Amino acid sequence: MNISELVLYKSILVLGFLMLLFVSERKWPAAQRPDAIATPRRLGKNLSLWLCNSVLSPLIVLPITLFAVNQSADWRTVWPGGGWGLALDILLLDLWIYWWHRANHRLPLLWRFHRVHHLDQWLDVTSAVRFHFGEVVLSALVRGAVILLIGFPLLSVILFESLVLAMAGFHHSNIRLPVNLERWLSRVIVTPSIHWVHHHIDQRDTDSNYGAIFSFWDRLFVSRSEKVREPTMPIGLNQAKDEGLWSLLLAPFRR
């Protein structure tokens, strides 16, 4: 299977899963959307940002990733092989993205771009694809450096990307899960009840719950919020309103 086929299959599977979540969260919502939030306009804005990233990523992000994989450190002979090696790759890449996400909240330059994601005043599966392309490129550059250093193979990187996108759709979604099921899942993976708190308007919660796939990083590095998600929990940034599409695209470059 060549690179084009891998990327194609990844895109089809992830998009299919996100569409399933999109339908499910409307049939079984965990919280009711406030009337003040205009759904068509908001959805159009989020999907436009996703479309922008989808068009530009193959031109910029994919070449960065392929270069990093092809030029990466050649010491994988000491690495576990087979399924254990793949599992270790996923674990380490998820650890990287935990710290990358945390840095996006701590470093002013990175926050300029990541703020676009947090200005969303409601959460559903489309929030998972609402990112400024500048953040996507910066993430690809740093991830490329990590790939160069560790020597992750392309299969591990593509599988990790697929899992991260699927998990992002899941934990941003407004789907109602059985309480006991979500409690059990949250011990290992990031669930909607965990990540919704990260989008709470209270900055103390915004600066917590950074995990992407596994929930135990936040417990290990003491960044887990004790807040419990509530159906009426306000989403977004304190004293900041969402902006129009063009304003969001230009926002990181304004003073």
C-alpha positions as CSV (number, residue, x, y, z in Angstrom):
1,M,0.0,0.0,0.0
2,N,1.5,3.3,-1.1
3,I,1.4,6.7,0.7
4,S,-1.5,8.0,-1.3
5,E,-3.6,5.0,-0.5
6,L,-2.8,5.2,3.2
7,V,-3.8,8.9,3.3
8,L,-7.0,8.1,1.3
9,Y,-8.1,5.3,3.6
10,K,-7.3,7.4,6.7
11,S,-9.4,10.3,5.3
12,I,-12.4,8.0,4.4
13,L,-12.4,6.2,7.8
14,V,-12.0,9.4,9.9
15,L,-14.6,11.4,7.9
16,G,-17.1,8.5,8.2
17,F,-16.6,8.4,11.9
18,L,-17.0,12.1,12.3
19,M,-20.2,12.0,10.2
20,L,-21.6,9.3,12.5
21,L,-20.8,11.4,15.5
22,F,-22.5,14.4,13.8
23,V,-25.7,12.5,13.3
24,S,-25.6,10.8,16.8
25,E,-25.1,14.0,18.8
26,R,-28.2,15.5,17.1
27,K,-30.3,12.4,17.9
28,W,-28.9,12.0,21.5
29,P,-27.6,15.4,22.7
30,A,-26.0,15.7,26.1
31,A,-26.8,19.4,26.3
32,Q,-29.2,21.8,24.5
33,R,-27.7,24.5,22.4
34,P,-28.5,28.0,23.6
35,D,-30.8,29.8,21.2
36,A,-28.4,32.8,21.0
37,I,-25.9,30.7,19.1
38,A,-26.8,30.7,15.3
39,T,-26.2,27.2,14.2
40,P,-26.0,27.6,10.4
41,R,-23.5,30.5,10.6
42,R,-21.4,28.7,13.2
43,L,-21.4,25.4,11.4
44,G,-20.4,27.2,8.1
45,K,-17.6,29.0,9.9
46,N,-16.2,25.8,11.5
47,L,-16.5,23.8,8.3
48,S,-14.9,26.6,6.3
49,L,-11.8,26.5,8.5
50,W,-11.7,22.7,8.1
51,L,-12.0,23.1,4.3
52,C,-9.1,25.6,4.3
53,N,-7.0,23.1,6.3
54,S,-8.0,20.2,4.1
55,V,-6.9,22.0,0.9
56,L,-3.6,23.4,2.3
57,S,-2.5,20.4,4.4
58,P,-1.6,18.2,1.4
59,L,0.5,21.0,0.0
60,I,2.4,21.9,3.3
61,V,1.7,19.6,6.2
62,L,2.1,16.3,4.4
63,P,5.5,17.2,2.8
64,I,6.8,18.2,6.2
65,T,5.7,14.9,7.7
66,L,7.2,12.8,4.8
67,F,10.5,14.7,4.9
68,A,10.7,14.1,8.7
69,V,9.9,10.4,8.3
70,N,12.5,9.9,5.5
71,Q,15.3,11.8,7.3
72,S,14.6,10.6,10.8
73,A,17.1,9.1,13.2
74,D,18.2,5.6,12.3
75,W,18.2,3.9,15.6
76,R,15.0,2.0,15.5
77,T,16.8,-1.3,15.7
78,V,16.7,-0.9,19.5
79,W,12.9,-0.3,19.4
80,P,10.3,-3.0,20.1
81,G,8.8,-4.4,16.9
82,G,5.3,-5.4,15.8
83,G,2.3,-4.4,17.8
84,W,4.2,-3.5,20.9
85,G,6.4,-1.0,19.0
86,L,3.3,0.5,17.3
87,A,1.6,0.9,20.7
88,L,4.7,2.6,22.1
89,D,4.8,4.9,19.2
90,I,1.2,5.9,19.7
91,L,1.8,6.5,23.4
92,L,4.8,8.7,22.9
93,L,3.1,10.7,20.1
94,D,0.2,11.3,22.4
95,L,2.5,12.4,25.2
96,W,4.0,14.9,22.7
97,I,0.6,16.3,21.7
98,Y,-0.3,16.7,25.4
99,W,2.7,18.9,25.9
100,W,2.2,20.7,22.6
101,H,-1.4,21.5,23.6
102,R,-0.2,22.7,27.0
103,A,2.4,24.9,25.3
104,N,-0.4,26.4,23.1
105,H,-2.0,27.7,26.3
106,R,1.2,29.0,27.9
107,L,3.2,30.6,25.0
108,P,1.7,33.9,23.7
109,L,2.6,33.3,20.1
110,L,1.1,29.8,20.0
111,W,-2.0,31.0,21.9
112,R,-2.7,33.6,19.2
113,F,-3.5,30.8,16.8
114,H,-5.0,28.3,19.3
115,R,-7.4,31.0,20.6
116,V,-9.3,30.7,17.3
117,H,-10.3,27.2,18.4
118,H,-11.4,28.3,21.9
119,L,-13.5,31.2,20.6
120,D,-16.2,28.7,19.6
121,Q,-19.1,29.3,22.0
122,W,-20.6,25.9,21.7
123,L,-19.2,22.4,21.3
124,D,-20.0,19.7,18.8
125,V,-18.1,17.5,16.4
126,T,-17.4,20.5,14.1
127,S,-15.4,22.1,16.9
128,A,-12.9,19.3,16.5
129,V,-11.9,20.6,13.0
130,R,-12.0,24.4,13.9
131,F,-8.4,25.3,13.8
132,H,-6.4,28.2,12.3
133,F,-4.1,26.9,9.5
134,G,-1.2,28.7,11.2
135,E,-1.6,26.4,14.2
136,V,-1.8,23.4,11.9
137,V,1.5,24.4,10.3
138,L,3.3,25.1,13.6
139,S,2.1,21.8,14.9
140,A,3.4,20.0,11.8
141,L,6.8,21.7,12.2
142,V,7.2,20.7,15.8
143,R,5.9,17.2,15.2
144,G,8.4,16.9,12.3
145,A,11.2,17.7,14.7
146,V,9.9,15.0,17.1
147,I,9.7,12.5,14.2
148,L,13.2,13.3,13.2
149,L,14.5,12.8,16.7
150,I,12.6,9.6,17.6
151,G,12.4,8.0,14.2
152,F,8.7,7.2,14.0
153,P,7.7,5.2,10.9
154,L,5.1,6.6,8.6
155,L,2.5,3.9,9.5
156,S,2.7,4.9,13.2
157,V,2.3,8.6,12.3
158,I,-0.7,8.0,10.0
159,L,-2.4,5.7,12.6
160,F,-1.8,8.3,15.3
161,E,-3.2,11.1,13.2
162,S,-6.3,9.0,12.5
163,L,-6.8,8.2,16.2
164,V,-6.3,11.9,17.2
165,L,-8.8,13.1,14.7
166,A,-11.3,10.5,15.6
167,M,-10.8,11.2,19.3
168,A,-11.0,14.9,18.8
169,G,-14.4,14.4,17.1
170,F,-15.5,12.2,20.0
171,H,-14.5,14.4,22.9
172,H,-15.7,17.6,21.3
173,S,-19.1,16.0,20.5
174,N,-22.3,16.7,22.2
175,I,-23.3,13.1,22.3
176,R,-25.0,11.7,25.4
177,L,-23.3,8.6,26.8
178,P,-24.5,6.3,29.6
179,V,-23.1,7.7,32.8
180,N,-21.4,4.5,33.8
181,L,-19.9,3.9,30.4
182,E,-18.4,7.4,30.3
183,R,-17.1,7.1,33.8
184,W,-15.3,3.8,32.8
185,L,-14.0,5.2,29.5
186,S,-12.7,8.4,31.2
187,R,-10.3,6.4,33.3
188,V,-8.3,5.7,30.1
189,I,-9.3,8.0,27.3
190,V,-10.5,11.6,27.0
191,T,-14.3,11.7,26.9
192,P,-16.7,14.6,26.2
193,S,-17.3,15.2,29.9
194,I,-13.5,15.7,30.3
195,H,-12.9,17.9,27.3
196,W,-16.0,20.1,27.6
197,V,-14.5,21.3,30.9
198,H,-11.4,22.4,29.0
199,H,-13.7,24.7,26.9
200,H,-15.4,26.1,30.0
201,I,-15.4,29.9,30.0
202,D,-13.5,29.9,33.4
203,Q,-9.8,30.2,32.5
204,R,-8.8,27.9,35.4
205,D,-10.6,25.1,33.5
206,T,-9.5,26.3,30.1
207,D,-5.9,25.8,31.3
208,S,-6.5,22.2,32.3
209,N,-7.5,18.8,30.7
210,Y,-5.0,18.9,27.8
211,G,-5.1,15.3,26.9
212,A,-5.9,14.2,23.3
213,I,-6.3,10.4,23.4
214,F,-5.3,9.2,26.9
215,S,-6.7,10.9,30.0
216,F,-4.0,9.8,32.4
217,W,-1.5,12.4,31.2
218,D,-3.5,15.1,33.0
219,R,-3.5,13.1,36.2
220,L,0.2,12.3,35.9
221,F,1.2,15.9,35.2
222,V,-1.3,17.5,37.6
223,S,-3.4,19.4,35.0
224,R,-6.7,17.6,35.5
225,S,-9.6,19.9,36.5
226,E,-11.9,18.7,39.3
227,K,-14.9,20.5,37.6
228,V,-17.7,18.2,36.5
229,R,-19.4,19.0,33.1
230,E,-22.9,20.6,33.5
231,P,-25.5,20.9,30.6
232,T,-25.6,24.7,31.1
233,M,-21.8,25.2,31.3
234,P,-20.9,28.3,29.3
235,I,-18.4,27.6,26.5
236,G,-15.8,29.9,25.0
237,L,-13.4,32.5,26.4
238,N,-14.2,35.0,29.2
239,Q,-14.9,38.5,27.9
240,A,-14.4,37.5,24.3
241,K,-17.0,36.8,21.6
242,D,-16.7,34.6,18.5
243,E,-15.8,36.4,15.3
244,G,-16.5,36.1,11.6
245,L,-14.5,33.8,9.4
246,W,-12.2,36.5,7.9
247,S,-11.7,38.1,11.3
248,L,-10.7,34.7,12.7
249,L,-8.2,34.1,9.9
250,L,-6.6,37.5,10.6
251,A,-6.9,37.4,14.4
252,P,-3.5,35.9,15.1
253,F,-1.8,38.7,13.2
254,R,-3.5,41.6,14.9
255,R,-1.9,43.4,17.8
